[in-house]
Amino acid sequence: NKSSEEHTFEYRPWGKFENLLETEIYKVKKLTVDPGEHLSIQYHKKRSEHWIVVEGVAHVQKNDKNLILSRNESIYLDQKEKHKLWNDESTPLKIVEIQIGDYVEEDDIIRYDDVYDRV
């Protein structure tokens, strides 16, 4: 039973994420984006995502639109929608991310552009 495992942290060049809850068809994570850091422009073939800002200010690119989200605001990202998240503020950005789909693993990331030169 994956949901009974301890919470796991994974560190990334932009910060870290913590897996809070995981099942076969959805996953809940907390992302911490360090000040001045960016996630790559990407999309997912097999999942949608909901992002809820819990601390800080999120700068989001969704397809060709740029948005700014404050605490308690959220955004929905459908499968195959290009998106990017970054933190232009001086304090950490914390997001709760809910992934829903037939497959919710880390290898379902198609990157267009990555400041950290990941594939």
Residue frames relative to the residue before (quaternion, step in Angstrom):
aa qw qx qy qz dx dy dz
N 1.0000 0.0000 0.0000 0.0000 0.00 0.00 0.00
K 0.3407 -0.7815 0.4884 0.1861 3.57 -0.30 1.24
S 0.6631 0.5489 -0.3281 0.3891 3.60 0.93 -0.79
S 0.6669 0.5017 -0.3147 0.4522 3.62 1.17 -0.35
E 0.4884 0.6629 -0.4384 0.3602 3.60 1.26 -0.07
E 0.6041 -0.5399 0.4311 0.3972 3.56 -1.27 0.37
H 0.5782 -0.5565 0.4579 0.3824 3.54 -1.21 0.49
T 0.1620 -0.7917 0.5839 0.0773 3.56 -0.95 0.88
F 0.2719 -0.7391 0.5966 0.1548 3.54 -1.11 0.78
E 0.0476 -0.7520 0.6548 0.0584 3.54 -1.15 0.67
Y 0.2834 -0.7727 0.5508 0.1386 3.53 -0.81 1.08
R 0.1063 -0.7729 0.6252 0.0187 3.53 -1.10 0.86
P 0.6644 -0.4974 0.3445 0.4387 3.63 -1.16 0.27
W 0.7048 0.4688 -0.2553 0.4672 3.61 1.13 -0.63
G 0.7644 -0.2271 0.1873 0.5736 3.62 1.23 -0.30
K 0.4983 -0.6252 0.4763 0.3660 3.57 -0.74 -1.06
F 0.1389 -0.7498 0.6229 0.1744 3.52 -1.35 0.09
E 0.2496 -0.7390 0.6122 0.1297 3.50 -1.28 0.59
N 0.3232 -0.7189 0.5827 0.1981 3.56 -0.88 0.99
L 0.1974 -0.8133 0.5417 0.0783 3.57 -0.57 1.19
L 0.7901 -0.0575 0.0969 0.6026 3.57 1.02 -0.86
E 0.0242 0.8114 -0.5821 0.0466 3.58 -0.87 0.88
T 0.0165 0.7507 -0.6602 0.0187 3.53 -1.03 0.94
E 0.7220 -0.4213 0.3093 0.4534 3.59 -1.25 -0.14
I 0.8110 0.2920 -0.1229 0.4918 3.62 1.04 -0.71
Y 0.7916 0.1076 -0.1339 0.5864 3.61 1.23 0.10
K 0.1213 -0.7631 0.6327 0.0518 3.51 -1.33 0.51
V 0.1641 -0.7622 0.6198 0.0892 3.55 -1.10 0.78
K 0.0193 -0.8040 0.5927 -0.0450 3.57 -0.82 1.08
K 0.2285 -0.6949 0.6453 0.2201 3.52 -1.36 0.27
L 0.1632 -0.7809 0.5996 0.0636 3.57 -0.73 1.14
T 0.0960 -0.7478 0.6533 0.0696 3.55 -1.08 0.80
V 0.1068 -0.7884 0.6055 0.0179 3.55 -0.58 1.22
D 0.3955 -0.7433 0.4951 0.2146 3.55 -0.61 1.19
P 0.6491 -0.5226 0.3721 0.4088 3.62 -1.17 0.51
G 0.8352 0.2034 -0.1758 0.4798 3.56 -0.97 0.97
E 0.6112 0.5823 -0.3478 0.4079 3.62 1.23 -0.02
H 0.2525 -0.7664 0.5843 0.0861 3.54 -1.33 0.58
L 0.2842 -0.6677 0.6461 0.2367 3.53 -1.27 0.49
S 0.5977 -0.5915 0.3981 0.3667 3.59 -1.15 0.49
I 0.5145 -0.5471 0.5336 0.3889 3.55 -1.34 0.28
Q 0.1261 0.8149 -0.5395 0.1701 3.56 -0.61 1.15
Y 0.0845 -0.7480 0.6418 0.1464 3.51 -1.40 -0.08
H 0.3244 -0.7266 0.5759 0.1877 3.52 -1.35 0.23
K 0.4150 -0.7244 0.4998 0.2305 3.57 -0.94 0.88
K 0.8245 0.3136 -0.0990 0.4605 3.56 0.95 -0.89
R 0.7779 0.2758 -0.1767 0.5362 3.61 1.18 0.09
S 0.2986 -0.6703 0.6395 0.2291 3.49 -1.39 0.38
E 0.2038 -0.7734 0.5867 0.1266 3.55 -1.27 0.31
H 0.1644 -0.7175 0.6674 0.1130 3.51 -1.27 0.67
W 0.1083 -0.7845 0.6083 0.0530 3.58 -0.86 0.96
I 0.0629 -0.7714 0.6331 0.0147 3.57 -0.94 0.95
V 0.3231 -0.7440 0.5532 0.1899 3.58 -0.72 1.06
V 0.1124 -0.8093 0.5747 0.0460 3.59 -0.75 1.06
E 0.7781 0.0124 -0.0334 0.6271 3.60 1.26 -0.41
G 0.7913 0.3139 -0.2329 0.4702 3.55 -1.05 0.76
V 0.4770 -0.6272 0.5335 0.3074 3.52 -1.37 -0.36
A 0.2215 -0.7887 0.5655 0.0955 3.57 -0.78 1.08
H 0.1790 -0.7205 0.6601 0.1145 3.51 -1.05 0.87
V 0.0371 -0.8273 0.5573 -0.0601 3.57 -0.59 1.19
Q 0.1432 -0.7184 0.6703 0.1184 3.51 -1.14 0.77
K 0.0163 -0.7672 0.6405 -0.0287 3.56 -0.82 1.08
N 0.7815 -0.1196 -0.0096 0.6123 3.55 -0.30 1.32
D 0.7985 -0.2702 0.1930 0.5021 3.64 -0.58 -1.07
K 0.5980 0.5620 -0.3635 0.4409 3.60 1.25 0.22
N 0.2190 -0.7384 0.6215 0.1435 3.55 -1.15 0.73
L 0.0450 -0.7984 0.6002 -0.0167 3.56 -0.91 0.97
I 0.2227 -0.7269 0.6283 0.1653 3.54 -1.31 0.41
L 0.0904 -0.8066 0.5842 0.0011 3.55 -0.75 1.12
S 0.2368 -0.7651 0.5874 0.1163 3.55 -0.97 0.94
R 0.7658 -0.3541 0.2702 0.4639 3.53 -1.36 0.05
N 0.8315 0.1793 -0.1952 0.4882 3.54 -1.05 0.99
E 0.5767 0.5212 -0.4120 0.4755 3.62 1.20 0.32
S 0.1531 -0.8074 0.5682 0.0424 3.57 -1.16 0.61
I 0.1471 -0.7600 0.6254 0.0981 3.51 -1.37 0.25
Y 0.2827 -0.7341 0.5962 0.1603 3.55 -1.19 0.70
L 0.1005 -0.7794 0.6181 0.0194 3.57 -0.92 0.99
D 0.2785 -0.7861 0.5320 0.1463 3.56 -0.43 1.23
Q 0.6761 -0.4421 0.3805 0.4501 3.55 -1.31 0.24
K 0.8532 0.1741 -0.1604 0.4648 3.53 -1.14 0.82
E 0.4952 0.6041 -0.4713 0.4096 3.64 1.18 0.26
K 0.4167 -0.6905 0.5316 0.2588 3.56 -0.87 0.99
H 0.1027 0.8044 -0.5788 0.0857 3.56 -0.92 0.88
K 0.0750 -0.7636 0.6410 0.0202 3.49 -1.32 0.54
L 0.1436 -0.7737 0.6139 0.0617 3.55 -1.15 0.72
W 0.1258 0.7928 -0.5932 0.0603 3.57 -0.97 0.78
N 0.3335 -0.7275 0.5774 0.1617 3.51 -1.36 0.44
D 0.1147 -0.8104 0.5741 0.0246 3.59 -0.42 1.26
E 0.5652 0.6269 -0.3697 0.3885 3.57 1.27 -0.03
S 0.5618 -0.6149 0.4450 0.3290 3.59 -1.34 0.14
T 0.6872 0.4032 -0.2744 0.5385 3.60 1.31 0.02
P 0.6235 -0.5533 0.3805 0.4003 3.62 -1.13 0.50
L 0.3149 -0.7026 0.6108 0.1848 3.53 -1.26 0.67
K 0.0610 -0.7920 0.6071 0.0201 3.58 -0.86 0.96
I 0.0675 -0.7928 0.6041 -0.0452 3.51 -0.81 1.17
V 0.2279 -0.6898 0.6578 0.1988 3.55 -1.16 0.62
E 0.1215 -0.7952 0.5938 0.0175 3.55 -0.74 1.14
I 0.0939 -0.7644 0.6364 0.0438 3.55 -0.92 0.97
Q 0.1382 -0.7816 0.6070 0.0391 3.55 -0.66 1.19
I 0.0203 -0.7907 0.6117 -0.0130 3.57 -0.91 0.94
G 0.4126 0.6954 -0.5152 0.2840 3.57 -0.82 0.97
D 0.6751 -0.4847 0.3676 0.4173 3.53 -1.33 -0.02
Y 0.7781 0.1424 -0.0507 0.6097 3.56 1.27 -0.43
V 0.0084 -0.8315 0.5524 -0.0581 3.59 -0.56 1.16
E 0.3584 0.7302 -0.4982 0.3004 3.58 0.85 1.00
E 0.6624 -0.5527 0.3522 0.3631 3.56 -1.27 0.50
D 0.6513 0.5366 -0.3397 0.4153 3.63 1.08 -0.48
D 0.5661 0.5448 -0.4092 0.4640 3.62 1.25 0.17
I 0.4484 0.6297 -0.4976 0.3935 3.56 0.67 1.19
I 0.0939 -0.7568 0.6461 0.0319 3.54 -0.79 1.11
R 0.1509 -0.8214 0.5471 0.0556 3.60 -0.38 1.24
Y 0.2982 -0.7351 0.5849 0.1690 3.56 -1.06 0.86
D 0.7893 -0.0164 0.1127 0.6033 3.52 0.96 -0.93
D 0.0280 0.8138 -0.5780 0.0542 3.56 -0.82 0.93
V 0.3897 -0.7440 0.4948 0.2230 3.58 -0.60 1.13
Y 0.6945 0.4533 -0.2701 0.4891 3.60 1.23 -0.37
D 0.4494 -0.7366 0.4103 0.2951 3.60 1.34 0.24
R 0.3400 0.7001 -0.5485 0.3056 3.57 0.95 0.88
V 0.4985 -0.6487 0.4843 0.3102 3.57 -1.20 0.49
